[in-house]
């Protein structure tokens, strides 16, 4: 009997051991699956998605039938933000039509380990993804702009001159992208290749960004609408090797984007931008950025498109200069005149036009319509021959130079005045120091009284850093030219 009990106990112990082993193995498998799910969740899409059934029915999906035809390299700039990079890459790679069409190149400035680890994981998990690293430029006085320019030149030289790509889409890790981001750039490449007016001869680039793209000042129903602009937008843009061959030798040591907007660099060439931006800033993950959050109020209102527009259905001729200029002139001619006092009585069945003759006028109009006011190379953001468009009270409004307002056929005769940069700098200075009553005397930063005030406060360097200004004495065109040492400063310039 004892022998039977011992054999039975031994048998039960063996069975129990097997059960325990099986339970441990099952637990381990469940753990591995949960880890894999968590990893997928961390690298999943966080970008905008359409929540409108009506919009999904009206707008057609992106056509990816010929998914083995190479389109462009996607050059992703990053440096120190692993979470932002993970978010951006997850969107890029989820939206990418196929790995054949777009080679994603992650260009890291410096060697921050956490960023390199994120990049390496995407290289491992996805096809046609490459990670390159640039030796970071030493930063002095918390000025990131020289490091940014050095990284840009190095990476663009590499993809065009070493990898020998003909077209590159430039993005940054702080961007979210729209659902039809790749459809837009596929179409944009066709425009670059068929129009002699895009940066190769007359065009700078194709950009996914609209500087005045806040949902309150655009036509949110026109996902297919595109515009020409003389102002280089950046923030998700495509350029050709022909353009880079021209730009690379003279690429600046800092403030590369403002350099792109200089008349001698732009050479009267334009970019394309959409009505509804296909990129947006992810400020939660990326922080304030190089500009210190100076334009946060504007940038926070711009969201990447929820649409799924098939841009292959859009003729490239809509942005060709001859047809585009003719159509714009006709629209301005047909628009009804309006002034600031009557903008509340506009009817949505009409387009409207309103003139400006100097920078004071421009600031008043920009403030009223909630447009960005800053000037680069004499140009307002999104301007085309000085014309800026905006949606206001469901109406299209053309903010136009006085000469174009009087005779729209003179559209292309408009010339940007580079002195507007200095005039605008003074108006910003005046707003910050004089209208806020920080200084109660005459607002003239060249006067002995105001200089003495800044010295007493210990702010003389602040005054110098504003750079050269032209004082606007009144709303007419009377100016007083000042000779203040011109110095670029992150407090005044936005790296976009």
TIVEXGU-737345 format. One record per residue (C-alpha): x, y, z. Coordinates in steps of 0.001 Angstrom, whole numbers, padded with zeros to 6 digits, always signed. Example, Ala and Ser with C-alpha at 12.3 -4.5 7.8 and 13.67 -1.06 7.14 Angstrom:
2
+012300-004500+007800+013670-001060+007140
END
This chain:
496
+000000+000000+000000+002800+002371+000887+004462+001564-002435+001258+002450-004299+000961+005755-002428+004586+006626-003151+004139+005859-006855+000906+007903-006907+002553+010872-005116+005505+010732-007484+003143+010665-010465+001120+013651-009158+004324+015608-008425+005525+015014-011960+002182+016174-013368+002192+019234-011118+005695+020107-012242+004639+019840-015883+001637+022098-015219+003853+024662-013510+006314+024628-016428+003469+025083-018915+002060+027986-016883+005471+029671-016718+005960+029297-020484+002474+030687-021193+003129+033634-018888+006407+034338-020657+004735+034236-024091+001997+036604-022896+004666+038942-021506+006575+038975-024799+003391+039734-026722+002496+042557-024343+005990+044020-024772+005627+043836-028550+002207+045528-028320+003665+048288-026164+006498+048818-028636+004039+049025-031518+001956+051489-029525+005009+053652-028858+005906+053738-032544+002334+054039-033740+000727+056896-035615-000087+059996-033594-000838+062182-036595-004172+063705-037524-006885+061524-039009-010030+062517-040822-013145+062243-038689-015521+063436-041401-017371+060714-043332-018564+063290-045820-014984+064405-046472-013803+060826-046972-016549+060233-049545-015857+063422-051516-012056+063227-051555-010461+060346-053414-007709+058130-051961-004098+058406-052980-003298+056406-056104-000404+054024-055403-000819+051583-058300+002705+052120-059581+004324+051672-056184+007768+050661-057473+008498+053989-059204+010996+055944-057108+009795+059465-056262+012165+061145-053798+014342+060760-050736+012828+061971-047468+015510+063693-045383+014480+063885-041709+016486+066331-039573+016820+065594-035863+019205+066238-032973+018130+065884-029335+014427+064923-029186+013847+061140-029221+010091+061309-028576+009576+063866-031328+011629+061772-033752+009666+058613-032875+006386+060430-033445+007491+061942-036757+008988+058749-038176+005972+056681-037178+003790+059034-039215+006164+059174-042181+006494+055395-042386+002811+054693-041828+001865+057150-044590+004637+056143-047003+002931+054466-050005+005765+051960-050387+009417+051593-049493+010270+051566-053215+008995+055098-053759+010635+056919-050856+014008+056335-049216+013808+057764-045677+017142+059159-044464+017358+060131-040790+020042+062791-040353+021034+063211-036710+023053+066217-035562+025361+065005-032797+025407+061646-031042+022714+061728-028374+022230+058047-027535+018461+058070-027038+017943+059675-030466+020323+057217-032132+018430+054323-030507+015110+055523-031924+016654+055919-035379+018264+052473-035200+014973+050828-034280+013259+052273-037347+016189+051261-039549+015824+047712-038238+012033+047489-038488+011409+049191-041844+012822+048769-045329+014723+051519-047133+015440+053586-044008+018963+054911-043369+020527+056677-040375+023381+059164-040869+025098+061297-038216+026690+064733-038387+029340+065887-035935+027536+068652-034081+028879+072200-034410+029870+073829-031123+027180+076239-029893+028100+079611-028433+025816+081777-026296+022841+079437-026741+022585+080308-030421+021509+077179-032294+021363+078763-035732+024990+078118-036815+024640+074459-035808+021375+074152-037742+022888+075657-040903+025981+073447-040694+023817+070341-040306+021560+071325-043216+024455+071900-045602+026205+068679-044647+023078+066523-044993+021865+068081-048255+025344+067769-049753+025327+064106-048780+021951+063151-050264+022469+065099-053498+026193+064681-054105+026946+061281-052543+023611+059457-052770+022953+061223-056094+019230+061785-055612+017466+064200-057981+014671+065238-055572+014587+065439-051787+011729+066140-049369+013095+067928-046289+011313+067412-042945+012119+067977-039281+011375+065884-036212+008967+068440-034705+006450+068084-037542+003196+066174-037837+002142+065365-041386-001215+065291-043176-002858+062155-044544-002114+063088-048169+001425+064349-047532+002989+061941-050044+000293+062449-052664+000974+066195-052499+004729+065786-052999+004329+063181-055735+002321+065800-057615+004813+068491-056627+007646+066558-058236+005705+066511-061510+005326+070279-061265+009050+070712-060660+009842+068551-063678+007345+070101-066087+007476+073806-065223+010511+075913-065984+009209+078375-063389+009847+076208-060342+013132+076805-058576+015101+075355-061457+014410+078587-063362+011522+080494-061803+010474+078329-058809+012187+077820-055452+010430+074782-054080+007238+072909-053307+006302+073354-049640+003691+071560-047537+003453+074513-045140+001133+077540-045105+002465+080341-042857-001066+081764-042658-002687+078350-042352-004730+078768-039168-008145+077110-039437-009847+080477-038845-008275+082151-041912-008307+079402-044577-010973+077662-046642-011150+074358-044782-013269+072834-047564-010642+073331-050266-008094+070624-049623-007096+070742-053292-006306+074475-053405-002663+075492-053966-000973+078895-054267+002253+080422-055489+004282+082468-053017+007480+084515-053216+008183+083842-049526+010166+080654-048888+008009+078642-046416+010140+075608-045501+008711+073197-042905+008274+070179-045144+009521+071106-048614+010889+069562-051788+013837+070781-053824+015758+069473-056819+019430+068685-057253+019677+071499-059815+018677+073968-057136+021048+072553-054542+023962+072690-056990+023288+076435-057153+022734+077005-053418+025377+074786-051832+028520+076862-052553+027082+079999-050923+025034+078367-048150+025250+080631-045064+026830+079926-041690+023555+080781-039900+019915+081741-040550+019772+079675-043724+016010+080115-044199+016173+083916-044129+019103+083705-046541+016822+081795-048928+014445+084779-048835+017013+087374-049855+016380+088968-053273+019819+088022-054590+019181+084367-053681+015508+084147-054581+016013+085797-058003+012270+086411-058448+011526+082699-058089+008507+081356-056241+007379+078356-054212+004102+076452-054090+002155+076080-050858-001264+074549-050109-004305+076352-048744-004504+073716-046000-001100+072957-044536+000165+069391-044917+002502+069804-041941+002121+071260-038461+004282+071845-035392+003984+069273-032622+004804+071667-029797+003961+069152-027082+006808+066856-028132+009198+069367-029680+009054+072263-027215+009579+075897-028184+012259+075323-030807+014993+077720-031852+012667+080731-031938+011879+080385-028227+008140+080095-028853+007942+083630-030260+005294+082635-032852+003463+080066-030730+000082+081798-031050+000219+081520-034842+001787+078081-035097-000612+076503-032598-003563+077327-034874-002095+075470-037874-003038+071803-038167-001981+069278-040780-004718+068363-043248-007206+065604-042458-008049+065220-046144-007126+062427-048541-006809+064381-051772-005500+062508-054788-003267+065253-056167-002571+063224-059313-006003+064428-060464-004915+068075-060146-003430+069511-063376+000062+070928-062915-001020+073896-065031-002920+075392-062068+000373+076750-060720+002205+077510-063942+003072+081187-063957+001316+082299-067130-002041+080718-066335-001782+081365-062589-001015+085089-062977-003842+085550-065459-006339+083872-063141-005167+085847-060095-005428+089164-061966-008982+088297-063003-009944+087387-059433-008578+090674-058078-010344+092611-060848-013664+090938-060027-013274+091286-056232-015375+093921-054462-013532+096786-052704-013765+096769-048919-012291+098733-046018-011658+097782-042407-014782+099562-041187-017076+097391-043331-015611+093896-043015-018524+092783-040818-021006+093326-043678-019289+091118-046269-021400+088589-048212-019979+085111-048725-020950+085036-052418-018233+087593-053203-014460+087901-053106-013097+091151-051672-009952+093249-051995-008377+095762-049655-005264+097898-050326-002157+098852-048374+000402+101479-049361+003051+101214-046623+004124+099067-043745+001864+100822-041228-001109+099965-043416+000117+096387-043690+000399+096015-039913-003150+097302-039401-004568+094884-041964-002500+091938-040740-003626+092544-037151-007279+092775-038235-007207+089579-040309-004923+087692-037864-002073+087322-040389+001604+087027-039513+003136+090507-039651+006859+089846-039923+008851+090737-043036+011827+088978-044651+013504+090242-047807+010817+092927-047996+008161+090197-048250+005208+089264-046074+004647+085583-045391+002671+083845-048199+002900+087004-050386+002950+086737-054185+003874+090044-055829+002775+091597-052547-000679+089926-052596-001688+087981-049483-004938+086018-049438-007052+085217-046394-010493+083834-045574-012498+086202-043375-016156+085761-042422-016337+082923-044985-015169+085302-047751-011948+085313-049748-010079+088588-049208-007102+089745-051281-004815+092101-049354-003035+093897-052188-000517+096706-052792-002081+100047-053684-000787+099860-057282-002363+096421-057824-005595+097563-056187-005860+100449-058653-004868+098344-061673-004710+094546-061196-003006+094131-064573+000073+095684-062909+000353+092677-060562+003729+091448-061814+005259+094932-061834+005261+095040-058045+008749+095112-056521+009459+094269-052877+011234+096981-050902+014090+095510-048805+013825+098537-046488+010602+097019-045199+012698+094665-043069+014189+097675-041227+010855+099481-041058+009194+096377-039669+011973+095953-037117+011268+099446-035837+007527+098788-035556+008247+095649-033532+010679+097636-031372+008123+100414-030942+005419+097925-029952+007642+096222-027400+009218+099249-025702+007142+102340-026431+003523+101259-026716+003863+099132-023594+005193+102257-021813+008475+100666-020877+009865+103917-022294+007788+107104-022067+009833+109505-024198+009970+109926-027970+010312+106491-029579+013547+106968-031486+016224+104330-030707+018848+106627-032275+018119+109560-029973+020545+110373-027104+017643+110284-024630+016566+106745-025514+020161+105492-025663+020736+106962-022186+017595+105177-020944+018838+101804-022222+022293+102373-020708+020764+103247-017338+018706+100039-017405+021743+098011-018463+019979+097208-021744+022368+098807-024233+023215+095455-025823+019504+094786-026305+019226+098012-028258+022235+097149-030407+020891+093670-031101+017746+095008-032742+019925+095987-035681+019457+098743-038215+016007+100346-038195+014072+102888-040223+011777+104911-037989+008233+105369-039286+007191+108826-038066+003610+108511-039288+001374+106486-041557+002731+108200-044645+005982+107243-046357+008199+109669-044434+011182+107797-042955+014187+108575-040840+017061+106159-041474+018956+105044-038374+022438+103580-038246+022258+101027-035469+024697+098137-035720+022893+095313-037584+023086+092075-035618+020977+088961-036163+019508+087630-032950+017223+084696-032107+014897+087169-030374+014089+088704-033748+014316+085893-036264+012317+082717-036548+014075+079617-037879+011415+078335-040259
END
